[in-house]
Amino acid sequence: MNRKLFVLAPLALAACVDTQAPMMPDAEPTGASFAAAPAQDFVPGEVIVKFRAGTSAEARGAALQHANAAVRERIVTNAMRGAGDREGLTVVHSGLGTAAAIGRLRGNPNVEYAEPNWIYTHNVVSTDTYFTNGSLWGMYGDLGSPANQYGSQASEAWALNHTGSKSVYVGIIDEGYQFSHPDLDANAWLNPFDPADGVDNDGNGYIDDTRGWDFANKDNSVYDGGTRGSQDTHGTHVAGTIGAESNGTGVVGVNWNVTMISGKFLGRRGGSTTDAILAVDYFTDLKKRHGLNIVATNNSWGGGGFSQALLDAINRGGNAGILFIAAAGNGGSDQVGDNNDAVASYPSNYTCTANGSYDCVIAVASITSTGARSSFSNYGANTVDIGAPGSGIYSSLPFNTYGSYSGTSMATPHVTGGAALYSASNPGATAAQIRNALLSSATPTASLSGKTVTGGRLNVSGF
């Protein structure tokens, strides 16, 4: 698959539709290659540096001194170590500013790459209330009641008793989600390897990661809706589409049974590349450390330019058999900026080269309840794989509530839910096989013809 690598503008959730966020670049000299791209959001003065293996402490110091940079953080995750990378990443802050520091660091022979620390933002038969009243069209099929041929056909799968399995795990890299929500509590992960006792019992570097980890705030409180203001709405909405329970009330997800783990990295002001890397590697390590059947991570976010460090993390996950399912982006109009073949939207434009055998990234566009491509949805004949319901999607929200959002953020969890549903019905299926099942079963759709790789929309009826 020919995924081209370019750059994009960041995305944000505004009201009910994910739209482009205001740009907040730091004012500093240009000169690095990223500065030629449209204005993008990154942490002012910070640079992610990858030194070449074997670089001495003296050589590191000389490189950083030349860039007027001081070490802010060293990142060496368990997933990196497992992939044979003992060097990890060095996050520095430079008084010269991001662009000038990158220019000096990239000229050093001991530096493999240096890049901005980009900031990302949101890319936002059951008896359950919102299903029966006609609101949950994204779950409908063309044979059930209610019916909608442009839905994911999840209700057709349920009719065959394909409702998911608790033995299938999904990582939600996003905001946190309300794991106590009455539609989510039964499918929320409770870590059996590290009980809440103030000790890192499983030695993964995270103390009491009972529900996952909050990389934005550096603690184990993955749901902050009641303690840090009204947060985690986006993550809770995403979780409901993937795996809300069928319990006679509220909404229902593609899976009635699944295990969802929170990798929170989006806070009030978005999330950084470094925190995204930590979240991706967290799931890779969980799968390798404990043998959890983590089939996919949901990534309903975007922003910034190309990051080799993040792509390396995605590849580590792909090598472990974890799909990286990502929102294509919300450009807002049918212009070149919406075409990911011409102007890349990260992370959906990455090409994963996992084991050299398959692309672990699946990019998702949004469609409406009438089958049209959503007006806000990005597309790309070579870079966006499939469409899914993303306009007017009801799902769970914090404080035990429900609501409707629109965005490629909402389309993506339908596909992630489909990956988990297929895995539950086909135990032992590899990530490559799950990916192939999702894309090969897509229903041809006129609005997506020539706009996506498959030219079609999600159809999980055979899962």
MITOR-359182 format. One line per 10 residues: number of its first residue (from 1); their letters; for each residue x, y, z of N, C-alpha, C. Coordinates in steps of 0.05 Angstrom, whole numbers. Layout:
! residues N
NUM	a	X Y Z X Y Z X Y Z | ...
This chain:
! residues 463
1	mnrklfvlap	17 -24 0 0 0 0 18 25 0 | 12 44 -17 29 67 -20 20 90 -2 | 31 91 22 24 113 40 46 134 38 | 39 158 29 59 179 26 61 194 53 | 85 204 59 90 218 84 94 248 79 | 74 264 89 76 292 87 71 304 115 | 57 327 116 51 340 142 23 350 143 | 13 356 167 -15 365 170 -18 386 191 | -42 397 193 -49 415 215 -64 400 236 | -61 407 262 -73 392 283 -104 393 283
11	lalaacvdtq	-116 373 297 -144 371 298 -154 374 327 | -179 383 330 -189 386 357 -219 379 357 | -229 372 381 -258 368 384 -271 393 392 | -289 404 376 -303 429 383 -333 423 381 | -347 427 403 -375 420 405 -378 391 397 | -394 386 375 -399 358 368 -383 349 344 | -367 367 331 -352 360 308 -323 366 312 | -305 347 306 -276 352 308 -269 370 285 | -257 393 292 -249 413 271 -220 421 276 | -209 436 258 -181 445 261 -179 464 285
21	apmmpdaept	-158 459 300 -153 475 324 -136 500 317 | -137 521 334 -119 544 330 -90 535 331 | -74 547 314 -45 541 314 -31 556 335 | -12 543 349 4 557 369 33 551 367 | 46 556 343 74 551 341 90 571 358 | 113 562 368 130 580 383 144 599 363 | 148 624 370 161 644 353 191 641 355 | 203 631 335 232 626 336 242 624 308 | 269 622 304 280 622 277 271 597 262 | 268 600 236 263 577 219 290 566 210
31	gasfaaapaq	289 545 193 313 533 183 313 503 182 | 299 491 202 296 462 201 275 455 180 | 275 431 170 257 424 148 228 426 155 | 221 421 181 193 421 188 182 449 187 | 199 470 188 189 497 189 177 506 163 | 183 491 141 172 498 115 143 490 112 | 134 472 131 106 462 129 87 482 141 | 61 478 138 42 496 150 46 497 181 | 39 519 193 43 522 222 31 499 237 | 47 488 256 38 465 271 45 469 300
41	dfvpgevivk	32 454 317 35 457 346 55 438 357 | 74 449 373 94 432 386 102 445 412 | 115 430 429 123 440 455 146 460 451 | 143 485 458 164 505 452 191 498 464 | 211 499 447 239 494 456 247 466 460 | 228 447 458 234 419 463 241 404 438 | 260 386 440 269 369 417 272 340 427 | 262 322 410 267 293 415 292 285 400 | 312 275 414 337 268 401 342 238 403 | 350 226 381 357 198 380 387 197 374
51	fragtsaear	404 191 394 432 188 390 438 160 378 | 459 159 362 466 133 351 477 115 372 | 472 89 369 482 70 389 512 72 393 | 520 71 417 548 72 424 560 100 427 | 543 120 424 553 148 427 562 152 456 | 586 162 460 596 166 487 583 189 501 | 585 190 528 574 212 543 586 238 535 | 612 238 529 626 263 521 615 273 495 | 610 255 476 600 263 450 571 274 452 | 555 261 470 528 271 474 529 299 485
61	gaalqhanaa	546 303 505 548 329 518 557 350 499 | 575 344 481 585 363 461 562 371 442 | 547 351 434 524 356 415 503 374 428 | 497 369 453 477 384 467 487 413 473 | 512 415 479 524 441 485 523 459 460 | 529 446 436 528 461 411 500 472 405 | 479 457 415 452 465 410 440 480 434 | 457 487 453 449 502 477 425 488 490 | 428 461 493 406 444 502 413 430 528 | 393 427 545 395 412 570 376 389 570
71	vrerivtnam	384 367 581 367 343 582 344 348 600 | 320 343 590 295 345 606 286 317 614 | 290 297 597 280 270 603 294 250 586 | 300 226 597 309 203 581 286 183 580 | 280 173 557 258 153 554 270 127 543 | 270 107 559 278 80 551 256 61 561 | 237 55 545 214 38 553 222 8 552 | 205 -8 565 209 -37 564 206 -47 535 | 188 -35 520 184 -43 493 209 -37 476 | 222 -14 482 247 -8 468 268 -28 474
81	rgagdreglt	271 -34 500 292 -54 508 286 -81 495 | 260 -88 494 253 -114 482 259 -115 453 | 261 -91 440 267 -90 411 297 -87 407 | 313 -88 429 342 -86 426 352 -57 427 | 335 -38 434 343 -10 435 349 -2 463 | 374 0 470 382 8 497 387 38 499 | 388 50 476 394 79 475 369 95 482 | 346 88 471 322 103 476 323 131 465 | 308 149 477 305 176 467 314 196 489 | 325 218 480 332 240 499 315 264 491
91	vvhsglgtaa	300 274 511 283 298 506 298 321 519 | 304 342 503 319 364 512 304 390 509 | 313 411 523 302 438 520 325 456 513 | 320 472 491 341 490 482 333 519 483 | 351 536 492 346 564 492 346 576 465 | 356 562 445 356 572 417 328 570 404 | 311 554 416 285 549 403 286 523 388 | 262 512 382 260 485 370 275 483 343 | 268 501 325 279 498 298 309 501 297 | 320 521 310 349 525 310 364 502 323
101	aigrlrgnpn	353 492 345 366 470 359 366 445 341 | 343 440 328 342 416 310 362 419 287 | 365 443 276 384 447 255 412 440 264 | 420 447 288 447 441 298 450 412 304 | 430 400 316 431 372 324 432 353 299 | 417 360 279 416 343 255 443 343 240 | 459 364 245 485 365 232 506 349 247 | 499 337 269 519 322 285 519 293 277 | 542 282 271 543 254 261 535 234 282 | 534 241 308 525 222 329 495 222 333
111	veyaepnwiy	481 239 319 452 241 322 438 227 298 | 421 207 305 406 193 284 384 210 273 | 369 223 292 349 243 284 343 261 307 | 332 284 300 323 304 320 297 316 309 | 277 318 325 251 327 316 235 341 337 | 215 357 330 198 371 350 182 351 367 | 175 359 390 156 344 407 128 354 400 | 117 342 379 91 352 369 69 349 390 | 49 366 387 25 364 404 2 354 387 | -13 335 398 -36 323 385 -62 330 399
121	thnvvstdty	-84 330 384 -110 335 396 -130 315 385 | -155 315 396 -175 296 388 -182 297 359 | -189 276 349 -198 273 321 -227 261 323 | -247 274 346 -270 261 356 -292 248 339 | -587 -159 364 -610 -141 370 -610 -136 400 | -604 -110 404 -601 -100 431 -627 -87 440 | -631 -86 467 -654 -72 478 -646 -45 490 | -621 -36 485 -612 -12 497 -626 13 485 | -631 32 502 -649 55 495 -642 68 469 | -617 77 466 -610 92 442 -608 74 417
131	ftngslwgmy	-607 48 421 -608 30 398 -637 27 388 | -655 23 406 -683 18 398 -697 43 388 | -688 67 397 -702 91 389 -692 103 363 | -674 89 350 -664 97 324 -640 115 324 | -628 120 348 -606 139 349 -579 126 342 | -577 100 346 -550 87 344 -546 75 317 | -549 92 296 -549 82 268 -523 68 261 | -501 76 273 -475 64 266 -473 34 272 | -491 24 289 -491 -5 296 -510 -21 279 | -527 -7 263 -548 -21 248 -538 -36 224
141	gdlgspanqy	-554 -55 215 -550 -68 189 -574 -63 171 | -574 -76 148 -597 -71 130 -619 -92 134 | -615 -112 151 -635 -132 155 -650 -131 181 | -638 -117 201 -649 -116 228 -670 -95 231 | -677 -90 256 -696 -69 262 -688 -57 289 | -682 -30 289 -681 -12 266 -660 -20 245 | -662 -9 221 -644 -17 200 -632 8 187 | -607 5 178 -594 25 162 -571 11 147 | -573 11 121 -553 -4 105 -525 8 108 | -523 33 116 -497 46 118 -484 43 146
151	gsqaseawal	-498 30 164 -486 24 190 -465 3 188 | -452 -3 210 -429 -22 210 -438 -51 207 | -464 -56 207 -476 -83 206 -470 -99 231 | -463 -85 253 -458 -99 278 -482 -116 287 | -506 -105 284 -530 -120 292 -533 -146 277 | -522 -148 253 -523 -173 238 -504 -194 251 | -481 -184 260 -463 -202 274 -475 -212 300 | -488 -193 315 -500 -201 341 -521 -222 337 | -536 -220 314 -557 -240 309 -546 -268 306 | -520 -270 300 -507 -296 298 -492 -303 324
161	nhtgsksvyv	-499 -288 345 -486 -292 371 -457 -285 372 | -448 -268 354 -421 -258 354 -421 -231 368 | -416 -231 393 -418 -207 410 -392 -200 424 | -371 -213 416 -345 -207 428 -337 -226 450 | -314 -220 463 -303 -237 483 -286 -221 502 | -287 -227 528 -271 -213 548 -241 -220 545 | -235 -241 530 -207 -250 526 -194 -233 505 | -209 -216 491 -197 -198 471 -194 -170 484 | -170 -158 481 -163 -133 493 -159 -111 472 | -168 -87 479 -164 -64 462 -152 -41 479
171	giidegyqfs	-132 -28 468 -120 -5 481 -133 21 470 | -141 39 488 -153 64 480 -132 86 486 | -118 95 465 -98 116 468 -112 142 461 | -118 158 481 -137 180 478 -136 196 504 | -159 208 511 -164 216 539 -169 190 554 | -174 193 580 -183 170 595 -212 165 590 | -224 144 602 -252 140 599 -264 132 626 | -289 138 630 -302 132 656 -307 102 658 | -288 89 671 -290 60 674 -313 51 693 | -324 70 708 -346 63 726 -374 68 713
181	hpdldanawl	-374 78 688 -399 84 674 -415 58 672 | -441 59 677 -457 34 677 -458 20 651 | -450 33 629 -448 19 603 -420 9 597 | -401 16 614 -373 8 609 -360 -8 631 | -371 -8 655 -357 -19 678 -351 -49 675 | -368 -65 662 -363 -93 660 -341 -100 640 | -335 -81 622 -315 -86 601 -289 -70 606 | -287 -57 629 -264 -41 636 -243 -60 649 | -218 -57 641 -196 -73 651 -190 -67 680 | -187 -88 696 -176 -86 723 -151 -103 724
191	npfdpadgvd	-129 -90 727 -103 -103 725 -98 -124 747 | -98 -149 740 -93 -170 760 -64 -173 768 | -46 -160 753 -17 -163 757 -6 -142 776 | -22 -121 781 -12 -99 797 -35 -87 813 | -42 -100 835 -64 -89 852 -56 -63 865 | -75 -48 874 -70 -22 886 -59 -24 914 | -32 -25 915 -19 -28 942 6 -11 944 | 10 8 925 33 25 926 59 13 917 | 57 -11 904 81 -26 895 78 -32 865 | 100 -31 851 100 -39 823 103 -69 821
201	ndgngyiddt	82 -83 826 83 -112 829 93 -127 805 | 87 -117 781 95 -132 757 120 -120 744 | 132 -99 757 157 -89 748 157 -75 721 | 134 -64 713 133 -51 686 139 -21 688 | 146 -11 712 153 17 715 130 34 723 | 105 23 726 82 39 732 69 28 757 | 69 43 778 58 34 804 28 36 804 | 15 13 810 -14 12 812 -28 21 787 | -19 11 764 -33 17 739 -57 -1 736 | -76 2 755 -98 -16 758 -118 -15 734
211	rgwdfankdn	-120 9 722 -138 12 699 -124 21 674 | -98 22 675 -81 33 654 -64 54 665 | -56 74 649 -38 95 659 -45 122 646 | -42 144 662 -45 171 652 -18 183 646 | -10 182 621 16 192 613 17 223 612 | -6 235 610 -8 265 609 -2 276 637 | -12 263 658 -9 273 685 10 256 702 | 22 235 690 42 219 703 31 205 728 | 6 194 726 -4 180 749 -23 158 740 | -35 144 759 -52 121 751 -82 129 750
221	svydggtrgs	-88 155 753 -116 163 752 -124 168 723 | -133 147 710 -138 149 681 -164 164 675 | -182 165 695 -207 180 691 -207 204 711 | -207 228 699 -206 252 715 -231 269 712 | -253 258 702 -277 273 697 -288 286 722 | -283 274 746 -295 285 770 -274 299 787 | -249 299 780 -228 310 797 -213 333 784 | -211 333 758 -197 355 744 -216 370 725 | -241 372 733 -260 385 716 -273 365 697 | -289 376 679 -303 358 660 -284 350 637
231	qdthgthvag	-270 328 642 -251 318 623 -259 290 614 | -244 279 596 -247 251 588 -273 245 574 | -286 266 562 -310 262 547 -304 246 521 | -283 255 508 -276 242 482 -269 213 486 | -252 207 506 -244 180 511 -268 162 519 | -286 173 535 -309 158 543 -328 152 520 | -330 171 502 -347 167 478 -335 146 460 | -309 146 456 -295 126 440 -299 98 452 | -296 96 479 -298 70 492 -326 58 488 | -347 75 489 -374 65 486 -379 53 459
241	tigaesngtg	-367 65 438 -371 54 411 -357 27 408 | -334 24 420 -319 -1 419 -333 -23 435 | -341 -16 460 -349 -37 478 -369 -30 499 | -389 -14 493 -411 -10 513 -427 -36 516 | -434 -42 540 -448 -67 546 -477 -67 535 | -488 -90 530 -516 -93 523 -530 -100 549 | -542 -79 562 -553 -84 589 -582 -72 591 | -594 -66 569 -621 -57 569 -625 -27 572 | -603 -12 574 -605 17 577 -582 31 563 | -585 56 557 -563 72 545 -556 63 517
251	vvgvnwnvtm	-530 59 512 -521 52 485 -508 24 486 | -500 15 463 -486 -11 461 -464 -8 440 | -441 -21 445 -418 -20 428 -418 -42 407 | -398 -40 389 -395 -62 369 -391 -88 384 | -377 -88 406 -374 -112 423 -390 -109 449 | -405 -129 455 -418 -129 481 -399 -139 503 | -379 -154 494 -359 -165 512 -331 -159 500 | -315 -146 515 -287 -140 507 -274 -129 532 | -247 -127 532 -233 -115 554 -218 -91 544 | -225 -67 555 -213 -42 546 -194 -31 567
261	isgkflgrrg	-170 -23 558 -149 -13 575 -143 16 567 | -141 34 586 -136 62 581 -107 69 580 | -98 82 558 -72 94 555 -76 123 551 | -82 138 572 -89 166 570 -64 183 565 | -64 199 543 -42 217 539 -52 245 530 | -78 247 525 -90 273 518 -101 286 544 | -91 310 549 -101 325 572 -116 350 562 | -118 370 579 -133 394 572 -122 407 547 | -96 407 543 -84 421 520 -73 401 500 | -85 378 498 -75 358 479 -54 340 491
271	gsttdailav	-39 327 474 -18 309 484 7 312 467 | 30 304 478 55 307 464 64 281 450 | 83 283 432 94 260 419 106 241 440 | 121 252 459 134 234 479 113 218 495 | 91 231 502 70 216 517 56 196 499 | 53 202 474 41 183 455 59 158 453 | 85 163 451 104 140 449 102 123 474 | 102 135 497 100 120 522 74 103 523 | 52 115 513 27 100 513 27 77 493 | 38 81 469 40 59 450 57 37 461
281	dyftdlkkrh	80 44 472 99 24 483 87 10 508 | 70 23 523 57 11 546 41 -13 537 | 26 -11 516 10 -33 507 27 -56 495 | 48 -48 481 66 -68 470 78 -84 493 | 87 -71 514 99 -85 537 78 -102 551 | 54 -92 555 33 -108 567 28 -134 552 | 28 -132 526 23 -156 510 46 -176 513 | 70 -166 511 94 -183 512 99 -193 541 | 95 -176 560 101 -183 588 81 -204 599 | 55 -199 593 34 -216 606 19 -234 586
291	glnivatnns	26 -232 560 12 -248 540 -17 -241 536 | -24 -215 542 -51 -207 537 -57 -206 507 | -81 -214 500 -89 -214 472 -98 -186 463 | -79 -167 463 -85 -140 454 -83 -139 424 | -107 -136 411 -107 -138 382 -104 -111 368 | -111 -89 382 -110 -63 369 -110 -41 390 | -99 -18 381 -103 7 396 -120 25 379 | -137 41 393 -154 61 379 -141 88 382 | -137 102 359 -122 127 359 -139 148 345 | -158 160 359 -175 181 348 -164 208 354
301	wggggfsqal	-140 214 343 -126 239 348 -107 245 325 | -97 269 324 -78 276 303 -66 303 308 | -46 310 292 -33 336 295 -3 333 290 | 10 356 284 39 356 281 48 344 255 | 74 341 252 86 330 228 96 302 233 | 112 292 214 123 266 216 142 263 240 | 139 241 255 157 235 277 168 206 274 | 194 205 270 207 178 268 204 163 294 | 206 178 316 205 165 343 177 152 347 | 156 166 339 129 154 342 125 131 323
311	ldainrggna	135 133 298 133 111 279 148 87 290 | 171 91 302 186 68 313 169 54 334 | 155 70 351 138 57 372 115 42 359 | 103 53 338 81 40 324 91 13 312 | 116 14 301 127 -11 290 133 -32 312 | 141 -23 336 145 -42 357 118 -55 364 | 97 -40 364 71 -51 369 62 -70 347 | 68 -62 322 61 -79 299 76 -105 300 | 102 -104 308 118 -129 311 106 -148 332 | 93 -136 352 80 -152 373 52 -161 365
321	gilfiaaagn	43 -153 341 16 -162 332 -6 -144 341 | -1 -118 344 -21 -98 352 -27 -79 329 | -52 -79 320 -60 -60 299 -62 -32 310 | -55 -12 295 -56 17 302 -77 29 284 | -102 32 295 -125 41 280 -128 71 285 | -128 88 264 -125 117 267 -145 132 251 | -153 155 262 -172 173 248 -158 187 225 | -171 189 202 -159 201 178 -156 231 181 | -172 244 198 -171 272 201 -195 286 191 | -199 311 200 -223 327 194 -215 353 181
331	ggsdqvgdnn	-213 354 154 -204 378 141 -226 399 138 | -251 391 136 -272 411 137 -284 418 110 | -271 412 88 -282 419 61 -268 402 40 | -280 400 17 -269 383 -4 -247 399 -19 | -224 402 -6 -201 416 -17 -177 399 -14 | -154 408 -25 -130 391 -25 -122 385 4 | -129 402 23 -121 397 51 -135 373 63 | -157 364 50 -171 341 60 -160 315 48 | -143 318 28 -133 294 13 -106 286 26 | -107 264 41 -83 255 55 -61 245 36
341	davasypsny	-68 240 11 -48 233 -9 -30 256 -15 | -41 281 -12 -26 305 -19 -14 318 6 | -30 319 27 -21 332 52 -26 312 75 | -6 301 86 -9 279 105 -23 287 131 | -39 269 142 -51 272 168 -39 250 186 | -23 259 205 -11 239 223 -27 237 248 | -29 212 260 -13 189 254 -24 170 232 | -47 177 220 -60 158 202 -43 154 176 | -26 172 169 -10 169 145 15 153 148 | 21 144 172 45 127 176 41 100 162
351	tctangsydc	63 89 152 63 62 142 79 45 161 | 66 27 174 79 9 192 92 -14 176 | 117 -20 182 131 -41 168 137 -64 186 | 117 -71 202 120 -92 223 130 -118 211 | 153 -127 220 165 -152 211 168 -153 181 | 165 -131 168 167 -130 139 145 -145 125 | 123 -152 139 103 -170 127 76 -157 124 | 69 -136 139 43 -124 137 44 -96 148 | 24 -80 140 21 -53 150 2 -53 174 | 12 -47 197 -6 -49 221 -24 -25 224
361	viavasitst	-21 -4 207 -37 20 209 -62 18 191 | -85 24 203 -110 26 187 -121 54 191 | -124 69 169 -134 96 169 -164 97 163 | -179 112 178 -208 110 176 -221 137 170 | -237 138 149 -253 161 141 -281 159 154 | -297 180 152 -323 181 164 -345 183 143 | -367 169 147 -390 171 130 -415 178 146 | -435 188 133 -460 196 145 -480 173 144 | -503 177 156 -524 156 157 -537 152 130 | -531 169 110 -541 165 83 -519 154 64
371	garssfsnyg	-496 148 75 -475 137 59 -456 157 46 | -461 182 50 -443 203 40 -417 204 56 | -396 213 44 -372 219 60 -378 243 76 | -373 242 102 -378 265 119 -364 290 109 | -376 313 110 -365 337 99 -338 344 111 | -334 336 136 -309 342 150 -287 322 145 | -294 299 134 -275 276 133 -253 279 112 | -228 274 120 -206 271 101 -210 245 86 | -195 243 64 -196 220 47 -169 216 34 | -166 194 19 -141 189 5 -141 162 -8
381	antvdigapg	-141 162 -35 -143 137 -50 -120 118 -43 | -97 129 -34 -74 112 -28 -68 111 2 | -80 129 18 -71 132 45 -93 128 66 | -118 128 58 -141 124 76 -153 97 68 | -156 79 87 -163 51 80 -193 46 77 | -209 57 95 -237 48 97 -254 70 109 | -280 70 104 -298 88 117 -315 74 138 | -326 90 157 -343 79 178 -361 101 188 | -383 93 202 -401 114 213 -387 134 231 | -390 160 225 -376 180 241 -392 205 245
391	sgiysslpfn	-416 208 233 -432 232 236 -456 226 254 | -460 242 274 -483 238 292 -482 212 307 | -460 206 320 -456 181 334 -462 184 364 | -482 170 373 -488 169 402 -470 149 416 | -461 157 440 -445 139 456 -444 149 485 | -429 136 501 -427 142 530 -411 168 534 | -418 182 555 -403 206 564 -399 205 594 | -381 221 605 -376 221 634 -401 228 650 | -399 221 675 -421 226 694 -446 210 687 | -441 186 676 -463 167 669 -483 177 649
401	tygsysgtsm	-473 194 631 -491 206 611 -484 196 583 | -499 207 563 -496 199 535 -498 224 518 | -487 222 494 -489 245 475 -480 238 448 | -484 256 429 -478 252 401 -454 269 393 | -434 257 381 -411 271 370 -407 263 341 | -393 279 326 -386 273 299 -356 277 295 | -344 261 277 -316 264 270 -304 238 262 | -281 239 249 -267 214 243 -259 200 269 | -258 216 292 -255 204 318 -276 184 324 | -300 188 315 -323 171 321 -324 147 301
411	atphvtggaa	-313 151 277 -312 129 257 -292 108 266 | -269 117 276 -247 99 282 -254 77 302 | -268 83 324 -274 61 343 -293 41 332 | -309 47 311 -325 27 298 -306 6 286 | -285 15 274 -266 -4 261 -250 -19 282 | -242 -5 303 -228 -19 325 -246 -40 337 | -271 -33 341 -290 -52 352 -293 -76 333 | -292 -71 307 -293 -93 287 -270 -111 289 | -246 -100 294 -222 -116 297 -225 -135 321 | -235 -124 344 -239 -140 368 -260 -162 363
421	lysasnpgat	-282 -155 349 -303 -174 344 -293 -197 326 | -277 -191 306 -266 -212 289 -248 -230 305 | -231 -218 322 -213 -234 338 -228 -253 357 | -250 -244 368 -266 -260 386 -278 -284 372 | -287 -280 347 -299 -302 332 -279 -319 318 | -254 -309 316 -232 -324 302 -208 -325 320 | -209 -340 342 -186 -341 361 -161 -349 347 | -139 -336 354 -114 -342 342 -108 -327 316 | -127 -311 306 -122 -296 282 -100 -276 286 | -82 -273 267 -60 -255 269 -69 -226 263
431	aaqirnalls	-53 -207 270 -60 -179 264 -63 -175 234 | -46 -188 218 -48 -186 189 -74 -197 179 | -83 -220 191 -108 -232 183 -132 -215 191 | -130 -202 215 -152 -185 223 -154 -161 205 | -131 -149 199 -131 -126 180 -143 -134 153 | -135 -157 143 -145 -166 117 -175 -170 118 | -185 -181 140 -214 -186 143 -229 -160 143 | -219 -140 157 -233 -114 158 -234 -101 131 | -212 -101 116 -211 -87 91 -224 -103 68 | -221 -129 68 -232 -145 46 -262 -147 47
441	satptaslsg	-273 -143 71 -302 -145 74 -317 -118 70 | -302 -97 64 -314 -70 61 -335 -71 39 | -357 -58 44 -379 -56 25 -373 -33 6 | -372 -37 -21 -367 -15 -39 -388 7 -35 | -378 32 -34 -394 55 -28 -387 78 -47 | -407 89 -61 -401 108 -82 -385 132 -72 | -392 142 -48 -378 166 -38 -349 161 -31 | -342 135 -28 -314 128 -21 -298 117 -45 | -311 114 -67 -298 104 -91 -277 124 -100 | -252 116 -103 -230 134 -110 -222 152 -88
451	ktvtggrlnv	-234 149 -64 -227 165 -41 -214 149 -19 | -216 123 -20 -203 106 0 -191 82 -15 | -173 68 -1 -160 45 -13 -180 23 -21 | -199 17 -2 -219 -3 -8 -242 7 -25 | -247 33 -24 -271 44 -38 -296 36 -24 | -294 28 2 -318 19 16 -319 26 45 | -341 16 57 -347 22 86 -346 -3 102 | -342 0 128 -340 -22 146 -365 -40 145 | -361 -66 145 -382 -86 146 -373 -110 163 | -384 -111 187 -375 -133 205 -395 -155 207
461	sgf	-414 -156 188 -436 -176 190 -425 -205 190 | -403 -210 177 -392 -237 176 -373 -243 198 | -370 -225 217 -350 -228 238 -361 -244 261
